[in-house]
Amino acid sequence: MLARRRGMGTGQRVLVYLSRSHAHPRPARFEQSIVGHFSAIHEDGREVHCGKEAHRFLISDREFHGSSKVPLKRPPFCPIKLLSADQAASLPGEIRDRGVDVGVAVLLQSATGEVLLTHRARHLSIFPNVWVPPGGHVEPDEKLLEAGLRELQEETGLQLQAGEFSCQTLGLWESVYPPYLSRGLPRRHHVVLYLWLLSQESHQQLQGRLKPDEAEVSAYAWLEPRLLAAIAATGDEAGGGNRAADTHLPPTLRITELNNGSAQSVQIPVATFFNTAPAQGDDLERVSTGTKFALQRWRKASAARVE
């Protein structure tokens, strides 16, 4: 979802800048906690204002021109939060000098209620084998929605036209890879903006236009609201294990697997979507922690829309 891609053109990266109490915006350091910049050490979330300004993505505790007020969240086990001064000093120079990247992820919901999740290919350098919404980097000349729509088209082949969907910002997630400090020092640090796109088309209509990029996506699935709500209720705080939250869910789910240009419908255990991030060893096939945050925000936004 957030690895550097072909097509970046100029090679410029949109980086996170921070401002507090109207101070001049400064680029976030790689080893700097974004949530921690605006909150106490024991807090893992805070409402902030954010917006894109040319080559930078600005996060501030004060409103500014063109900004949106959104929740900013990190997991309790965020590696940057727990990084010691000695560990930060031991990071390679090319890592410390990266700054903090920004990405956009698109929670695409069909008119019939299903949400599209994609399975990241196993060969990808960060978060392989994990279920996420389509998404990726932001280019300097793009608006945030434009970046989300481009990434959606590049990863799934779906091109959405203006007037065919509504859009709502769900929130910001501080994402670090590896996700646990016990699995190694941080190598990537992002802030991910999640957007909810509600299409006017059914998932069958959208399905007919899907042409996923196998370099990024190895499978995809349309998940119905009850399963999504159960996934959203499953936290990763304990790490590892499997905690299906709804015993009334079906035991299996039909997904579409991709292999050398062919697509095959297969059944996988629903329990796969309730796996949590292990603190040790190899990662598990699971829904990413950031995606669970986005689904929690989506549930609240959906409920507010109905009222």
PyMOL commands that set and color helices and strands:
alter all, ss='L'
color gray80, all
select helices_A, chain A and resi 34-38+79-82+85-89+93-96+144-156+181-183+203-207+225-232+270-274+289-306
alter helices_A, ss='H'
color red, helices_A
select strands_A, chain A and resi 15-19+26-27+45-53+56-60+68-73+101-109+115-120+130-132+135-137+165-177+188-199+217-223+252-259+262-269+286-287
alter strands_A, ss='S'
color yellow, strands_A
deselect
rebuild
show_as cartoon
